[in-house]
Structures are given as structure tokens and as C-alpha cells.
Amino acid sequence: MADDLQDIVDDLAERLRRSVAIDDPAIRLLAASRHFGDEDEIRVSSVLNRSIDADIREKILALGIAQWTRPGRVPAPVEGARPRLCTPVRCAGLLLGYLWLIDAGIPLDEPHRELVREAAERAGVILYRRLVVHERTKARHEAILWELVSADRAIRSQAVEDLRAEQLFPAGAMRFQVLGVQHPGVDGATAPQHAALEVAVGDAIDPPAQGSASAGCSLMAANKARAWLLFVRREPLSRKELDATCARLVARFDRFTGDGGQLVFGAGTVVERIEHVVDSYRQAFLAARAARLVPSLGPVAQWGELGPYELLLQMPADALIAASRTPALEALEREAGSRGLVTTLEKFLDNAGDVAGTAQELNIHRATLYHRLKRIEQLTGCALNRGEDRLTLHLGLKMRALAAGYRSETAAAATTGEPPRIRSVS
């Protein structure tokens, strides 16, 4: 009896005289036989790249094959391709993959259909064993990751030793970076939503990077409150690669829940020692908090690019809310039509006092801007040509934005009966 996936596909292919392949549930190639003249472009691409084009994969999955319990025919997803016979690979009630035969127009007789069923069953047993081993390993690594960012230094030190003992990272100098992800309603979410976030984070890891020891690796951890990825690379991820990872995660979470657009992300700085991963972790979730509280910063907030928010986010929430009650800004808000004045002031300060740029951004004449700035000075008692007054107003505006986010979260928590999520990042 065939004892691994490659033996199974090779044996079945020789018996049927047809190309055979087995994919995982995300339609990534696990094993493929030699060709018998029935291959098409999708088959060739799958063998060369270990996966198929994302658009084609989405079309196939949209047919509901993940719910199939018996073989079925999948029509050609694109012009020039051939239809397939898809046999779900299951064991213990779990979908573990798909066994594929290209439909060459010659129907299978009952003995051959039985061969396909037997091959799928054997593949299911093998994949189930792999799954059990994988889940045990994943649970062990995830537990170590949580210890790696513990508040207890001794626990973190032991986690570092445990990770090194696991030999997960390639030899040589590596760089580490944490990407944190949160959903605004995750604390009050249902168990399926928690599971969806965990699965989405796991699936967001780039498969080619996972398979290349020289490139590095990615590890994940998730609980009810948050999920995060630890990227270990010789060279740090580019912003484009980071955004692509977030996009994959959003798409996967959206497929499960329909609200992937609600996810926010925070990226910590790149650190060069595994002992300092805790710093990148804390930064990542402070950045994610910024993206959540101040939507203009998100949905992917990068620590090191948040300006004054990086200082303000480290203040206790109660202290920040109290400090946000700046008398000068409160006086400004009491004025009729103050909303336009507050916006003008913030744009002016964000642009470092650039009158031309601010007027252009607000789409107003310079004379109008000067008039508004004079009115702001009268109402606040501040001089906008004085550095200390500018700093007071600018920090006050940024604190008010964060305070408004904190208050909104508290109000939402009161409505749902959940405890407020205003807390420090551990």
C-alpha cells in the first residue's frame, strides 16, 4: 500500500493513465504525478509554482467544494482550461485536501472510481496524521511565542532558549518584526469569529517564504483579544510585502465573516536580537491601537511613522483623557462654527505653519486662511507664531483625537455589556 502522498498519486496515475494531483484545502499543491498528455496551463502552473493564480483559486472555491463530501465535476475556470474531477480528501470529518483528475472526456468506470475513492481515503489518513503532528508543534511554538512577550523577564529568557532549541530560524544574522492585528469587536466576538481571525492570520503567512529556510520563517500566535505574526528574515519585509500580507489576511477573514474591512494592523520596528522581540510586539499593538482610535492613521500603522501619537499612546488612558481638556481648545469649540476653525488649526499645524500648502489643502483663499487664523488666536489666547503655543495646541488636538477614540470604545462596551478595552499593552 502506498505510504505517502507521492506514492499515492503515482500509483493512481499509472493505473488510470491520467494525471493526478493532491492539493491542500487552500489549493496549494502537495503532490503531483507525471503527465499523460492531458495537462493544461493550470496544471503546469500548479506544478511549477506549487499553487495556482489567486483569481482562479477564488473561482474554484466559490463553487463550494469545501463542503463536498463526495466526488464532483468542476467546470473549466478559465478559457483554454479543462474541467476537473474533484474528490474531497477527508478523515475524521475534516477536510484535508482535494484529489484532482483532469477530465479528458472519457468517463471513469466503477472500478476506476473505486480506485479514486481508495486513494483519497489513504491520502486522508496521511494528511490527518500530518495535521495532528502539525497542530501539536504549532501549539508548542505558539505557547513559546506568548512567553517571549511576557512581562516577566525570566519567562522571556526561557522562551528565547526554547526557540533556539527548536532550531526554527536559519543560521546567521536574522531580523525580527511583529505585525499585530485586531478587530474592533474582537473582545465581544463569538467563538467562530475568534476562530476566523486565527485561521486568517495563519493563512496570511506567505507559503513560499515558509518553505524557504534561507528566506526565513513566520510564526503566529492568537487568542481572543489579539493575533500577531513574528517575521524572521535576513532582510526586513518591505512596506509592499507588509501590505500584501495584510491584504491576504483581510481577504481571508472577510470570506469567513464578511467584515474584513474592520481589521486594523500595527507593525513594530525591526529588531536584530530575538530578546528584543518583546519591544517590537509592544510597538505593534500600540500602533494597532492608533489605527483603531485614529482611522486616518490606518488600517496599517507603522511604529516609527506615527509622530506624536507614539508618545501619547504610552500614556495611561485616564491621564490622556484628562490632559486632552485643553482650555484653549475648549474655548475655540465654544465658538459658533468652531468645527471649521478646529480643522483649519489642525491642518495649519500639521503643515508646520505653511500658509500656501494649508490654503490649497483646505481649498480656500490665503486671505480667508489668515482671517481664520486671526480668529483662532483671539478665541484661544494663543499666538501662532510662538513655538510653545503651537506645541500646546498641536499636542492638544492629537490628544483629543485619541481621547475621542477611547470614549467611543467605552461607550460601545457599555452598550454591549462588555468591559471597556482601555488598557495598557502588556
JOPEJO-V578367 format. One record per pair of residues at least 4 apart in sequence whose ideal C-beta (glycine too) atoms are under 7 Angstrom apart, sorted by sequence separation. I is the first residue (numbers start at 1). J is the second residue. If there is no record, write none. Layout:
BEGIN
I|J ; I|J
END
This chain:
BEGIN
3|7 ; 5|9 ; 6|10 ; 7|11 ; 8|12 ; 9|13 ; 10|14 ; 11|15 ; 12|16 ; 23|27 ; 24|28 ; 35|39 ; 39|43 ; 41|45 ; 42|46 ; 43|47 ; 44|48 ; 45|49 ; 52|56 ; 53|57 ; 54|58 ; 55|59 ; 56|60 ; 57|61 ; 58|62 ; 61|65 ; 68|72 ; 77|81 ; 90|94 ; 108|112 ; 110|114 ; 111|115 ; 112|116 ; 113|117 ; 114|118 ; 115|119 ; 116|120 ; 117|121 ; 118|122 ; 119|123 ; 120|124 ; 121|125 ; 122|126 ; 123|127 ; 124|128 ; 125|129 ; 126|130 ; 127|131 ; 128|132 ; 129|133 ; 130|134 ; 131|135 ; 132|136 ; 133|137 ; 134|138 ; 135|139 ; 136|140 ; 137|141 ; 138|142 ; 139|143 ; 140|144 ; 141|145 ; 142|146 ; 143|147 ; 144|148 ; 152|156 ; 153|157 ; 154|158 ; 155|159 ; 156|160 ; 157|161 ; 158|162 ; 159|163 ; 160|164 ; 161|165 ; 162|166 ; 170|174 ; 182|186 ; 185|189 ; 189|193 ; 191|195 ; 192|196 ; 193|197 ; 194|198 ; 195|199 ; 196|200 ; 197|201 ; 198|202 ; 199|203 ; 200|204 ; 206|210 ; 207|211 ; 208|212 ; 233|237 ; 237|241 ; 238|242 ; 239|243 ; 240|244 ; 241|245 ; 242|246 ; 243|247 ; 244|248 ; 245|249 ; 246|250 ; 247|251 ; 248|252 ; 249|253 ; 250|254 ; 251|255 ; 253|257 ; 254|258 ; 276|280 ; 277|281 ; 278|282 ; 279|283 ; 280|284 ; 281|285 ; 282|286 ; 283|287 ; 284|288 ; 285|289 ; 286|290 ; 287|291 ; 288|292 ; 289|293 ; 290|294 ; 297|301 ; 306|310 ; 308|312 ; 309|313 ; 315|319 ; 316|320 ; 317|321 ; 318|322 ; 319|323 ; 320|324 ; 326|330 ; 327|331 ; 328|332 ; 329|333 ; 330|334 ; 334|338 ; 337|341 ; 338|342 ; 339|343 ; 340|344 ; 341|345 ; 342|346 ; 343|347 ; 344|348 ; 345|349 ; 346|350 ; 347|351 ; 354|358 ; 355|359 ; 356|360 ; 357|361 ; 358|362 ; 364|368 ; 366|370 ; 367|371 ; 368|372 ; 369|373 ; 370|374 ; 371|375 ; 372|376 ; 373|377 ; 374|378 ; 375|379 ; 376|380 ; 386|390 ; 387|391 ; 388|392 ; 389|393 ; 390|394 ; 391|395 ; 392|396 ; 393|397 ; 394|398 ; 395|399 ; 396|400 ; 397|401 ; 398|402 ; 399|403 ; 400|404 ; 401|405 ; 402|406 ; 403|407 ; 404|408 ; 405|409 ; 406|410 ; 407|411 ; 408|412 ; 409|413 ; 410|414 ; 411|415 ; 412|416 ; 2|7 ; 13|18 ; 23|28 ; 39|44 ; 46|51 ; 52|57 ; 60|65 ; 61|66 ; 76|81 ; 90|95 ; 91|96 ; 108|113 ; 150|155 ; 163|168 ; 169|174 ; 189|194 ; 205|210 ; 222|227 ; 237|242 ; 254|259 ; 271|276 ; 301|306 ; 315|320 ; 325|330 ; 333|338 ; 348|353 ; 359|364 ; 364|369 ; 377|382 ; 384|389 ; 413|418 ; 2|8 ; 13|19 ; 23|29 ; 24|30 ; 46|52 ; 76|82 ; 90|96 ; 150|156 ; 183|189 ; 209|215 ; 221|227 ; 231|237 ; 254|260 ; 271|277 ; 291|297 ; 332|338 ; 335|341 ; 351|357 ; 359|365 ; 377|383 ; 383|389 ; 384|390 ; 413|419 ; 13|20 ; 23|30 ; 45|52 ; 76|83 ; 88|95 ; 89|96 ; 209|216 ; 210|217 ; 220|227 ; 221|228 ; 253|260 ; 290|297 ; 291|298 ; 303|310 ; 351|358 ; 359|366 ; 362|369 ; 377|384 ; 382|389 ; 413|420 ; 12|20 ; 21|29 ; 22|30 ; 75|83 ; 89|97 ; 108|116 ; 147|155 ; 148|156 ; 210|218 ; 271|279 ; 291|299 ; 312|320 ; 413|421 ; 2|11 ; 22|31 ; 65|74 ; 74|83 ; 89|98 ; 147|156 ; 209|218 ; 220|229 ; 251|260 ; 271|280 ; 291|300 ; 297|306 ; 332|341 ; 333|342 ; 21|31 ; 42|52 ; 73|83 ; 74|84 ; 88|98 ; 89|99 ; 250|260 ; 253|263 ; 291|301 ; 332|342 ; 348|358 ; 359|369 ; 382|392 ; 410|420 ; 9|20 ; 21|32 ; 63|74 ; 87|98 ; 147|158 ; 148|159 ; 186|197 ; 218|229 ; 219|230 ; 250|261 ; 269|280 ; 290|301 ; 347|358 ; 355|366 ; 358|369 ; 373|384 ; 382|393 ; 409|420 ; 9|21 ; 73|85 ; 74|86 ; 86|98 ; 87|99 ; 147|159 ; 148|160 ; 218|230 ; 268|280 ; 297|309 ; 409|421 ; 410|422 ; 9|22 ; 20|33 ; 205|218 ; 218|231 ; 250|263 ; 268|281 ; 288|301 ; 380|393 ; 409|422 ; 19|33 ; 42|56 ; 60|74 ; 71|85 ; 72|86 ; 86|100 ; 183|197 ; 249|263 ; 269|283 ; 287|301 ; 347|361 ; 355|369 ; 32|47 ; 71|86 ; 101|116 ; 144|159 ; 148|163 ; 205|220 ; 217|232 ; 268|283 ; 287|302 ; 294|309 ; 347|362 ; 19|35 ; 71|87 ; 84|100 ; 85|101 ; 216|232 ; 268|284 ; 287|303 ; 290|306 ; 406|422 ; 5|22 ; 19|36 ; 29|46 ; 60|77 ; 84|101 ; 99|116 ; 216|233 ; 267|284 ; 286|303 ; 18|36 ; 29|47 ; 59|77 ; 84|102 ; 85|103 ; 144|162 ; 202|220 ; 215|233 ; 216|234 ; 266|284 ; 344|362 ; 17|36 ; 19|38 ; 69|88 ; 84|103 ; 144|163 ; 201|220 ; 246|265 ; 266|285 ; 284|303 ; 287|306 ; 290|309 ; 13|33 ; 18|38 ; 19|39 ; 68|88 ; 82|102 ; 83|103 ; 99|119 ; 181|201 ; 266|286 ; 267|287 ; 283|303 ; 13|34 ; 29|50 ; 56|77 ; 65|86 ; 82|103 ; 99|120 ; 201|222 ; 266|287 ; 9|31 ; 28|50 ; 29|51 ; 56|78 ; 266|288 ; 9|32 ; 10|33 ; 28|51 ; 265|288 ; 290|313 ; 9|33 ; 19|43 ; 27|51 ; 99|123 ; 198|222 ; 205|229 ; 264|288 ; 289|313 ; 5|30 ; 6|31 ; 21|46 ; 27|52 ; 141|166 ; 197|222 ; 242|267 ; 266|291 ; 344|369 ; 348|373 ; 5|31 ; 97|123 ; 201|227 ; 265|291 ; 264|291 ; 286|313 ; 96|124 ; 201|229 ; 264|292 ; 286|314 ; 344|372 ; 66|95 ; 87|116 ; 198|227 ; 27|57 ; 73|103 ; 97|127 ; 194|224 ; 197|227 ; 89|120 ; 96|127 ; 341|372 ; 345|376 ; 96|128 ; 27|60 ; 65|98 ; 87|120 ; 91|124 ; 267|300 ; 89|123 ; 90|124 ; 91|125 ; 94|128 ; 236|270 ; 264|298 ; 265|299 ; 269|303 ; 341|375 ; 89|124 ; 96|131 ; 264|299 ; 265|300 ; 266|301 ; 267|302 ; 268|303 ; 269|304 ; 341|376 ; 91|127 ; 92|128 ; 263|299 ; 265|301 ; 267|303 ; 91|128 ; 266|303 ; 89|127 ; 186|224 ; 187|225 ; 41|80 ; 42|81 ; 186|225 ; 206|245 ; 40|80 ; 41|81 ; 25|66 ; 40|81 ; 204|245 ; 349|390 ; 40|82 ; 174|216 ; 170|213 ; 170|214 ; 182|226 ; 204|248 ; 332|376 ; 335|379 ; 349|393 ; 71|116 ; 204|249 ; 349|394 ; 170|216 ; 180|226 ; 181|227 ; 181|228 ; 230|277 ; 332|379 ; 169|217 ; 180|228 ; 201|249 ; 204|252 ; 331|379 ; 332|380 ; 345|393 ; 349|397 ; 168|217 ; 179|228 ; 200|249 ; 203|252 ; 331|380 ; 178|228 ; 179|229 ; 346|397 ; 178|230 ; 179|231 ; 200|252 ; 328|380 ; 200|253 ; 228|281 ; 328|381 ; 176|230 ; 177|231 ; 246|300 ; 328|382 ; 176|232 ; 197|253 ; 200|256 ; 228|284 ; 196|253 ; 199|256 ; 243|300 ; 174|232 ; 175|233 ; 242|300 ; 43|102 ; 174|233 ; 177|236 ; 226|285 ; 174|234 ; 177|237 ; 196|256 ; 175|236 ; 196|257 ; 40|102 ; 39|102 ; 169|232 ; 179|242 ; 38|102 ; 193|257 ; 328|392 ; 329|393 ; 328|393 ; 38|104 ; 179|245 ; 326|392 ; 22|89 ; 30|97 ; 329|396 ; 181|249 ; 328|396 ; 329|397 ; 25|95 ; 326|396 ; 25|96 ; 329|400 ; 25|97 ; 324|396 ; 24|97 ; 23|97 ; 145|219 ; 22|97 ; 23|98 ; 146|221 ; 324|399 ; 145|221 ; 323|399 ; 324|400 ; 22|99 ; 23|100 ; 141|219 ; 184|262 ; 21|100 ; 142|221 ; 183|262 ; 320|399 ; 324|403 ; 183|263 ; 20|101 ; 181|263 ; 182|264 ; 320|402 ; 321|403 ; 18|101 ; 19|102 ; 320|403 ; 18|102 ; 181|265 ; 145|230 ; 180|265 ; 321|406 ; 18|104 ; 179|265 ; 180|266 ; 312|398 ; 308|395 ; 312|399 ; 179|267 ; 309|398 ; 317|406 ; 177|267 ; 178|268 ; 308|398 ; 312|402 ; 177|268 ; 177|270 ; 175|270 ; 176|271 ; 16|112 ; 175|272 ; 176|274 ; 16|115 ; 178|277 ; 15|115 ; 22|123 ; 176|277 ; 178|280 ; 12|115 ; 177|280 ; 178|281 ; 12|116 ; 176|280 ; 180|284 ; 179|284 ; 180|285 ; 317|422 ; 178|284 ; 182|288 ; 12|119 ; 181|288 ; 294|401 ; 180|288 ; 184|292 ; 294|402 ; 316|424 ; 293|402 ; 182|292 ; 8|119 ; 163|274 ; 294|405 ; 293|405 ; 292|405 ; 293|406 ; 8|122 ; 160|274 ; 8|123 ; 160|275 ; 5|123 ; 2|122 ; 1|122 ; 5|126 ; 4|126 ; 156|278 ; 149|277 ; 148|277 ; 149|278 ; 148|278 ; 149|281 ; 286|425 ; 285|425 ; 282|425 ; 51|207 ; 26|203 ; 28|207 ; 188|416 ; 188|418 ; 187|418 ; 187|421 ; 151|426
END
